[in-house]
């Protein structure tokens, strides 16, 4: 097997398990809500803390990846999220669990940058988007696996046991790191100094303010708002608004994740085949299509024909969960070639701003309106605005570097 394809499958496996661990609590929200007797708004805050931890560490994680190497960064990240998830399974109160979720988010901050840098270094420009898109389907596969199996485990053994199963799997995945050989040696042998990290953050802020990068990052904020708000509330929407059984809701969510996997590969192939130098057009198209399929969430009800509701939900999953590979490929090209980890981190940070801000706002709207349809349908216009912002941002390709 060629080294780049071996790298792809190793990074894919790490991404699957890392994402499974990161998304575990979002899949188990009905069980956590019932166990602690909390409100939807409080569940939204728990999810926000998870995402806030990720946001807090993602740029530093990218800098560490570029400096100390992806093997070191991924090892630290997997060890942290695995061990903290074990701790989560025994914490006694809702707010201690929420605090632990924040630390899980912190640990996950090295996973996207570390895995993307491996792909960026080994794949040529005309195969990079499809490589990163395939790797990014690991996010969806991890989420789909969690949605398919964790509710069933939680129904029989409790949500804490489900978390323990995931935690042990993550710790075992540390062995995959030793199968990976980086193409380039890291620029540093230790974690970068605080001064170096601060200098790099200042450089990132200057870059973010430029005319073409700023709208690109705005599109990331808006795409992130739709993606992570959907992931935070879709299971509750399916069980409380459409009155599906938790196991059925989990399978529907799995289907949405699988559609996201397929669309990431499809968008990646489309981009590398026809839009290598104009990737922003693909993101603009995703924004338009997303608007079309979010609006029907306003009128879906338990009386809606299940097959019709399923088609709408699967299309929403394909769009809201499918933009990621194209977007992060563009982000990795924003910085210099040897700083793909930091470039990825910039893009992820933008996505996570939306992920942190949007779910609690939508949670308040859900509690205020007494339903999920209208608040979730408003994600349609947000997706459209994301596509418009992407159209006016960086175009993608080597010239973006």
Secondary structure, 3 states (H helix, E strand, C coil): CCHHHHHHHHHHHHHHHHHHHHHHHHHCHHHHHHHHCCCHHHHHHHHHHHHHHHHHHHHHHHHHHHHHCHHHHHHHHHHHHHHHHHHHCCCCCHHHHHHHHHHHHHHHCCHHHHHHHHHHHHCCHHHHHHHHHHHHHHHHHHHHHHHHHHHHHHHHHCHHHHHHHHHHHHHHHHHHHHHCCCCCCCCCCCCCCHHHHHHHHHHHHHHHCCHHHHHHHHHHHHHHHHHHHHHHHHHHHHHHHCCCCHHHHHHHHHHHHHHHHHHHHHHHHHHHHHCCCCHHHHHHHHHHHHHHHHHHHHCCCCCCCHHHHHHHHHHHHHHHCCCHHHHHHHHHCCCCHHHHHHHHHHHHHHHHHHHHHHHHHHHHHHHHHCCCHHHHHCHHHHHHHHHHHHHCCCCCCHHHC
